[in-house]
Amino acid sequence: MNRPFPLIWLALFLLLVVPTTAGRFFLDVAGGLMIIFFTLPILLTGLGWIGWKVLESRMNNCNTCGATFFNDVIQCPICGGMDFTKRNGKKSESKDSDSIPASTATIDVVAEVTDSEN
């Protein structure tokens, strides 16, 4: 009969149960590993969610065909349409070549004096 010697298991049990320096060290290491084991999935989930939101903010939807693509294109790669909606539902600006920003547009008003003699 080739049974394992229980002295190793007994020594490990005594290290964990008896409050010695080595026993406290092993319990502290085990506690640290448990904290890492339980917090790592939560941290990875949070980082994945943040990455998804960043990626989603850089996407557009075509109102013509419904395709989804990145913001850096001028027209839809599927249908060639120019009518885009941001992924979060907001309308994106038109990328026409003849459009100018509203801050540079001016309205010239000319006042005329009229003589009304009745």
C-alpha positions as CSV (number, residue, x, y, z in Angstrom):
1,M,0.0,0.0,0.0
2,N,1.4,3.3,-1.2
3,R,-0.5,5.9,0.8
4,P,0.7,9.5,0.9
5,F,2.2,10.6,4.2
6,P,-0.3,12.8,6.1
7,L,2.5,14.8,7.7
8,I,2.6,17.3,4.8
9,W,-1.2,17.9,5.2
10,L,-0.9,18.1,8.9
11,A,1.9,20.7,8.6
12,L,-0.1,22.8,6.2
13,F,-3.2,22.6,8.4
14,L,-1.1,23.7,11.4
15,L,0.4,26.6,9.5
16,L,-3.1,27.9,8.6
17,V,-4.8,27.3,11.9
18,V,-2.1,28.1,14.4
19,P,-1.6,31.9,14.6
20,T,2.1,32.0,13.7
21,T,3.9,34.4,11.4
22,A,3.9,31.9,8.5
23,G,0.2,31.1,9.0
24,R,-0.7,34.7,8.9
25,F,1.4,35.2,5.8
26,F,-0.4,32.4,4.0
27,L,-3.8,33.7,5.0
28,D,-2.9,37.2,3.9
29,V,-1.8,35.9,0.5
30,A,-4.9,33.9,0.2
31,G,-7.0,36.9,1.1
32,G,-5.2,39.1,-1.5
33,L,-5.8,36.4,-4.2
34,M,-9.5,36.3,-3.3
35,I,-9.8,40.1,-3.6
36,I,-8.1,40.0,-7.0
37,F,-10.2,37.0,-8.1
38,F,-13.4,38.9,-7.3
39,T,-12.5,42.4,-8.4
40,L,-10.8,41.6,-11.7
41,P,-14.0,40.7,-13.6
42,I,-15.7,43.9,-12.4
43,L,-12.7,46.0,-13.5
44,L,-12.6,44.3,-16.9
45,T,-16.3,44.8,-17.4
46,G,-16.0,48.5,-16.6
47,L,-13.1,48.9,-19.0
48,G,-15.0,47.1,-21.7
49,W,-18.1,49.3,-21.2
50,I,-16.0,52.4,-21.4
51,G,-14.3,51.2,-24.6
52,W,-17.7,50.3,-26.1
53,K,-19.1,53.8,-25.4
54,V,-16.0,55.5,-26.9
55,L,-16.4,53.3,-30.0
56,E,-20.1,54.0,-30.2
57,S,-19.6,57.8,-30.0
58,R,-17.5,57.5,-33.2
59,M,-20.2,55.8,-35.2
60,N,-22.8,57.2,-37.6
61,N,-26.0,55.7,-39.1
62,C,-27.1,56.3,-42.6
63,N,-30.8,57.5,-42.7
64,T,-31.1,56.1,-46.3
65,C,-30.0,52.5,-46.0
66,G,-29.4,52.1,-42.2
67,A,-25.7,51.2,-42.5
68,T,-23.4,51.9,-39.5
69,F,-19.9,53.3,-40.1
70,F,-17.3,55.5,-38.6
71,N,-17.4,59.3,-38.5
72,D,-14.4,59.9,-40.8
73,V,-16.3,59.2,-44.1
74,I,-18.0,61.9,-46.1
75,Q,-20.7,59.7,-47.6
76,C,-22.3,56.3,-46.9
77,P,-20.0,53.5,-48.1
78,I,-23.1,51.4,-48.9
79,C,-25.6,53.7,-50.7
80,G,-23.6,56.9,-51.2
81,G,-26.1,58.9,-49.2
82,M,-25.2,62.1,-47.3
83,D,-27.9,62.1,-44.6
84,F,-26.2,60.8,-41.4
85,T,-27.5,60.4,-37.8
86,K,-25.1,59.9,-34.9
87,R,-25.3,56.6,-33.2
88,N,-26.9,58.2,-30.1
89,G,-29.7,59.7,-32.2
90,K,-28.4,63.3,-32.7
91,K,-28.3,64.6,-36.3
92,S,-24.8,65.2,-37.5
93,E,-23.8,68.2,-39.5
94,S,-24.1,68.2,-43.3
95,K,-20.8,67.9,-45.0
96,D,-21.7,69.9,-48.1
97,S,-18.9,71.7,-49.8
98,D,-20.9,75.0,-50.2
99,S,-22.0,75.2,-46.6
100,I,-20.4,77.8,-44.3
101,P,-20.5,78.1,-40.5
102,A,-23.2,80.3,-39.1
103,S,-20.7,82.3,-37.2
104,T,-19.2,83.7,-40.4
105,A,-22.5,84.4,-42.2
106,T,-23.6,88.1,-42.2
107,I,-26.8,89.8,-43.2
108,D,-26.5,93.1,-44.9
109,V,-29.3,95.5,-44.2
110,V,-29.8,98.6,-46.3
111,A,-32.1,101.3,-45.1
112,E,-33.8,103.4,-47.7
113,V,-35.6,106.7,-47.2
114,T,-38.8,107.0,-49.1
115,D,-40.7,110.3,-49.8
116,S,-44.3,109.7,-49.5
117,E,-46.3,112.7,-50.8
118,N,-50.0,112.3,-50.9
